[in-house]
């Protein structure tokens, strides 16, 4: 798995509130961001929300205008899991459904490079074990 200093591209799956926040932080940290969601409208809303948030930070003087614009430019919306093949790290922020997550991680395992890391954006109310998802992808 890539170390923090080797992470240049981050894939974020899910363009809701959590995914948008992750995408904004990754872009602000200098990473290229590949933002994926099954709903194109969600992607559009996410880009608008992230841009507005970054511009508010710039207006308050907490971020330079150049850093704001650079961060926005680092975010690219994609439409398929295969578009994440060059990501060094993939973070999922999809609906809390074990079957959805299992299917997603099986797909990710097929398309991401061996050195890529994957992380689940788990919420405190998760009702299933992370190990169940991992077991669907890998045999221990």
C-alpha positions as CSV (number, residue, x, y, z in Angstrom):
1,X,0.0,0.0,0.0
2,X,1.2,3.5,-0.8
3,X,2.4,5.7,2.1
4,X,0.9,9.1,2.7
5,X,3.7,10.8,0.8
6,X,3.1,8.6,-2.2
7,X,-0.6,9.3,-2.5
8,X,-1.1,11.6,-5.5
9,X,-4.6,10.5,-6.6
10,X,-7.5,9.7,-4.3
11,X,-10.7,8.1,-5.5
12,X,-13.8,9.0,-3.5
13,X,-16.9,6.9,-4.1
14,X,-20.1,8.6,-3.0
15,X,-20.8,12.3,-3.6
16,X,-23.0,12.9,-0.6
17,X,-22.1,15.0,2.4
18,X,-19.4,12.6,3.7
19,X,-17.9,11.9,0.2
20,X,-17.9,15.6,-0.6
21,X,-16.1,16.5,2.6
22,X,-13.5,13.8,1.9
23,X,-13.0,15.0,-1.6
24,X,-12.6,18.6,-0.5
25,X,-9.9,17.6,2.1
26,X,-8.0,15.5,-0.3
27,X,-8.0,18.2,-3.0
28,X,-7.0,20.8,-0.4
29,X,-4.1,18.5,0.6
30,X,-2.8,18.6,-3.0
31,X,-4.2,15.3,-4.3
32,X,-6.0,14.8,-7.6
33,X,-9.5,13.6,-6.7
34,X,-11.6,11.2,-8.8
35,X,-15.2,11.6,-7.4
36,X,-17.6,8.8,-8.4
37,X,-21.3,8.5,-7.8
38,X,-24.0,6.6,-9.6
39,X,-26.1,9.7,-9.7
40,X,-24.8,12.4,-12.0
41,X,-26.9,15.0,-10.2
42,X,-25.2,14.1,-6.9
43,X,-21.8,14.7,-8.6
44,X,-23.0,18.2,-9.8
45,X,-24.3,19.1,-6.4
46,X,-21.1,17.9,-4.8
47,X,-18.9,20.1,-7.0
48,X,-21.1,23.1,-6.4
49,X,-21.0,22.5,-2.6
50,X,-17.2,21.9,-2.5
51,X,-16.6,25.0,-4.6
52,X,-18.8,27.1,-2.4
53,X,-17.1,25.8,0.7
54,X,-13.6,26.5,-0.6
55,X,-14.6,30.0,-1.8
56,X,-16.1,30.8,1.7
57,X,-12.7,29.8,3.2
58,X,-10.9,32.0,0.7
59,X,-13.3,34.9,1.5
60,X,-12.6,34.6,5.2
61,X,-8.8,34.6,4.5
62,X,-8.4,31.0,5.7
63,X,-7.3,29.9,2.2
64,X,-5.6,31.8,-0.6
65,X,-7.6,32.4,-3.7
66,X,-5.0,30.5,-5.7
67,X,-5.2,27.5,-3.3
68,X,-9.0,27.6,-3.6
69,X,-9.0,27.5,-7.4
70,X,-6.2,24.9,-7.4
71,X,-8.3,22.6,-5.1
72,X,-11.4,23.0,-7.3
73,X,-9.4,22.1,-10.4
74,X,-8.0,18.9,-8.7
75,X,-11.5,17.4,-8.5
76,X,-12.7,15.4,-11.5
77,X,-16.0,13.6,-11.6
78,X,-16.0,10.1,-13.1
79,X,-18.8,7.7,-14.0
80,X,-17.4,4.2,-13.5
81,X,-15.4,2.2,-10.9
82,X,-12.9,1.5,-13.7
83,X,-12.1,5.2,-13.8
84,X,-10.4,4.8,-10.4
85,X,-7.8,2.4,-11.7
86,X,-5.0,5.0,-11.2
87,X,-5.9,6.0,-7.7
88,X,-3.4,5.5,-5.0
89,X,-6.1,5.4,-2.3
90,X,-9.8,4.8,-2.7
91,X,-12.3,5.8,0.0
92,X,-15.9,4.7,-0.1
93,X,-18.7,6.8,1.3
94,X,-21.7,5.0,0.0
95,X,-25.0,4.0,1.6
96,X,-24.6,1.7,4.6
97,X,-25.7,-1.5,3.0
98,X,-23.5,-4.6,3.4
99,X,-24.4,-6.0,-0.1
100,X,-23.6,-2.7,-1.8
101,X,-20.3,-2.4,0.0
102,X,-19.3,-6.1,-0.8
103,X,-20.1,-5.6,-4.5
104,X,-18.2,-2.3,-4.6
105,X,-15.1,-3.8,-3.0
106,X,-15.1,-6.8,-5.2
107,X,-15.2,-4.4,-8.2
108,X,-12.4,-2.2,-6.7
109,X,-10.2,-5.3,-6.2
110,X,-10.4,-6.0,-9.9
111,X,-9.6,-2.6,-11.2
112,X,-7.3,-0.8,-8.7
113,X,-3.5,-1.2,-8.8
114,X,-2.1,-3.7,-6.3
115,X,-0.4,-0.9,-4.3
116,X,-3.6,1.1,-3.9
117,X,-5.2,1.3,-0.5
118,X,-8.9,1.2,0.1
119,X,-10.9,2.6,3.0
120,X,-14.5,2.4,4.1
121,X,-16.1,5.6,5.3
122,X,-17.9,4.0,8.2
123,X,-20.5,5.8,10.3
124,X,-20.9,5.1,14.0
125,X,-24.3,3.4,13.3
126,X,-22.9,0.7,11.1
127,X,-24.8,-2.5,11.8
128,X,-22.6,-4.9,10.1
129,X,-19.0,-6.0,10.5
130,X,-16.3,-4.7,8.3
131,X,-14.9,-8.2,8.2
132,X,-18.0,-9.4,6.4
133,X,-17.2,-7.0,3.5
134,X,-13.5,-8.0,3.5
135,X,-14.4,-11.7,3.6
136,X,-16.4,-11.2,0.4
137,X,-13.3,-9.9,-1.4
138,X,-10.4,-11.9,0.1
139,X,-10.1,-15.3,1.5
140,X,-8.3,-15.4,4.8
